[in-house]
Amino acid sequence: MIAIAGTYQNGVVKLDEEIASKKPLKVIVTFLEEIEKSIEKRLTLDDFSFAKGWEILKDYKGSLSDEVIRERRSEL
């Protein structure tokens, strides 16, 4: 094992030195500085309400399932 310093920015790790290798190498990245993690709220069953869903969709004339399928296909 060898250790090489580098910099991480916007999802990219740039090493300070180049390593010659004919095959892919597995690496472990250790962040030496404190990173502030954003804590996302997890959904619970209390976050869902059929009554609220019915109220939101009361004037919707289309197919909800078709819209969900269309949205998911556009994200691919």
N, C-alpha and C positions, 0 to 999 in steps of 0.2 A: 504494500500500500504506500502511496505517496500523498502528500498534501500540497495543494496549490491554492493560493489566495485568488480572490476574484471579486466581482461586484454583481449584485442582483438588482435589476431594475425593470419594472413593467413586464415581469414574467420571463425575463431572459437573464441567464447567468453568463457573464463574460469573464473568462479566466485570464489571469495576469501572465500566464505562460501557455505555450502550445505544447500539447503532448502528441507525439507521433504514434499512431496505432493503426494496424490493418483491420481491426475489428471493433465493433461497438464496445464501449467500456461502461460498466455500471458505476455510478457515483453515489455518494451520500453528501448532501448539502447541509451544512450547519450554519445557522445564522448567529453571528457573534454579537450582534447588537439586539437590544430589546425591541420587539415588534409589538405594536399595539393592535390587537385583534379586535375586529368588530364582532360583537355578539349579536347574532340574529335571533329574534324571538321565534321559538318553535311553535307551530300550530298545535292546538289541543282540540278536543271534541267541542269544547265551549266556544270555539271560534266559528263553528258551523251552525247554521240555523236554516231549516227548510222554510220557515215562515219568512225570513229575510230574503231568501232566494226567490220565493214566489212573488214577493213584493217588488223586487228588482226587475223580474221578468214579466210582470203582469201585462205590459204593453208590447212585449216582443212578439213579432208575428212569424219569425223564422224558426228554424230548427236549431236548438242549442247544440245538439250533438254534431250537426254539420259544421257549425262555427268552430267548435273545439277541434274537430278533425282538420279543418282548413288552417286554423292557427298553428297546429302542431306540424303540419306539412310545410308551412312557410318557414318554420324554424330549422328545418333539416338542411 
